[in-house]
Amino acid sequence: MDPLPPRLHRDVVSFVRRSTRMNESQMKAWERYEKAFVVDVPRGDMSTSIADDARVDWVAAFGREAPLIVEIGSGAGDSLAPMAEGRPDANVVAFEVFEPAVASTLGRLGRHGIGNVRVVVADGAQGLAKLFDDGSVSELWTFFADPWHKKRHHKRRLVGTDFADAVVAKLAPGGLWRLATDWEDYALWMREHLDGFAGLENVHGGWAPRLAERPVTKYERKGLEAGRVVFDLTYRRVDAPQD
Ligand SMILES: C[S@@+](CC[C@H](N)C(=O)[O-])C[C@H]1O[C@@H](n2cnc3c(N)ncnc32)[C@H](O)[C@@H]1O
């Protein structure tokens, strides 16, 4: 008998495991700030997966109750740090699997004294589904998610209908999902899968204007230098139409 609903089996993950070697400043940042910012969660069968019964008390983890923002794939924290700093009234939970990038994030958070962020070093697709109560997330950020160009890799794309099911479940009514990508085919794929998805509304009816608080990150700069256009999207959690 299969004890889990099928969509919680995520053998296909949206990231590549890379070397976890850190440079000296990353190692120092990790040692100095891990305790302050990293939230440990019980693991599943992979080092990046999360146990099905894992729970986090976010009020205790932040030491206060506040609206929850989640970022998945925060990289080196280029967007996370300034955007969280600009939202001091929110508790921001970032998921990133690449430890050297997490270490850079910790250094940045520590140096700037940004206290409203906690980082989970694990698969954020699982994290969103397992670590948050339904309807408890006020905003979700997925910026420059890995594009997985080849058709046979499309199943690894973070943005898709399985993930959208979890987003709809976890976002609070009226909550926002903000996305950005510099890959047109992935941007179109997002529209194809999310426009008209039950429980989501495309706030701008098409592409969103660039989010003013979102800084230009390394990934965005690379895309722009290569002549690509950056696409922003914003979806709102709405009641699904009744049959
Ligand atoms: C192309 S980078 C973009 C980083 C960042 N959002 C930015 O704009 O600078 C994508 C990042 O997402 C991370 N990632 C991909 N899938 C993830 C997942 N399911 N959970 C956590 N991190 C993930 C990768 O490790 C990588 O660091």
The ligand as an SDF file (V2000), in Angstrom:
LIG
                    3D

 27 29  0  0  0  0  0  0  0  0999 V2000
   19.0750   30.2920  -10.9440 C   0  0  0  0  0  0  0  0  0  0  0  0
   19.2540   30.3820   -9.2060 S   0  0  0  0  0  0  0  0  0  0  0  0
   18.4110   31.9070   -8.7640 C   0  0  0  0  0  0  0  0  0  0  0  0
   18.7510   32.3780   -7.3630 C   0  0  0  0  0  0  0  0  0  0  0  0
   17.9970   33.6340   -6.8610 C   0  0  0  0  0  0  0  0  0  0  0  0
   16.5500   33.4360   -6.8570 N   0  0  0  0  0  0  0  0  0  0  0  0
   18.3550   34.8610   -7.6750 C   0  0  0  0  0  0  0  0  0  0  0  0
   17.5160   35.3760   -8.4160 O   0  0  0  0  0  0  0  0  0  0  0  0
   19.5130   35.3090   -7.5220 O   0  0  0  0  0  0  0  0  0  0  0  0
   18.1040   29.1450   -8.6540 C   0  0  0  0  0  0  0  0  0  0  0  0
   18.4080   28.6770   -7.2430 C   0  0  0  0  0  0  0  0  0  0  0  0
   17.3100   27.9010   -6.7910 O   0  0  0  0  0  0  0  0  0  0  0  0
   17.8090   26.8110   -6.0190 C   0  0  0  0  0  0  0  0  0  0  0  0
   16.7200   25.8140   -6.0390 N   0  0  0  0  0  0  0  0  0  0  0  0
   16.1680   25.2300   -7.1270 C   0  0  0  0  0  0  0  0  0  0  0  0
   15.1580   24.4270   -6.7620 N   0  0  0  0  0  0  0  0  0  0  0  0
   15.0510   24.5130   -5.4130 C   0  0  0  0  0  0  0  0  0  0  0  0
   14.1920   23.9140   -4.4510 C   0  0  0  0  0  0  0  0  0  0  0  0
   13.2290   23.0690   -4.8110 N   0  0  0  0  0  0  0  0  0  0  0  0
   14.3810   24.2090   -3.1470 N   0  0  0  0  0  0  0  0  0  0  0  0
   15.3630   25.0570   -2.7620 C   0  0  0  0  0  0  0  0  0  0  0  0
   16.2090   25.6680   -3.6330 N   0  0  0  0  0  0  0  0  0  0  0  0
   16.0590   25.3870   -4.9340 C   0  0  0  0  0  0  0  0  0  0  0  0
   19.0860   26.4210   -6.7210 C   0  0  0  0  0  0  0  0  0  0  0  0
   19.9560   25.7410   -5.8460 O   0  0  0  0  0  0  0  0  0  0  0  0
   19.6270   27.7990   -7.1400 C   0  0  0  0  0  0  0  0  0  0  0  0
   20.4700   28.3340   -6.1400 O   0  0  0  0  0  0  0  0  0  0  0  0
  1  2  1  0
  2  3  1  0
  2 10  1  0
  3  4  1  0
  4  5  1  0
  5  6  1  0
  5  7  1  0
  7  8  2  0
  7  9  1  0
 10 11  1  0
 11 12  1  0
 11 26  1  0
 12 13  1  0
 13 14  1  0
 13 24  1  0
 14 15  1  0
 14 23  1  0
 15 16  2  0
 16 17  1  0
 17 18  1  0
 17 23  2  0
 18 19  1  0
 18 20  2  0
 20 21  1  0
 21 22  2  0
 22 23  1  0
 24 25  1  0
 24 26  1  0
 26 27  1  0
M  CHG  2   2   1   9  -1
M  END
$$$$
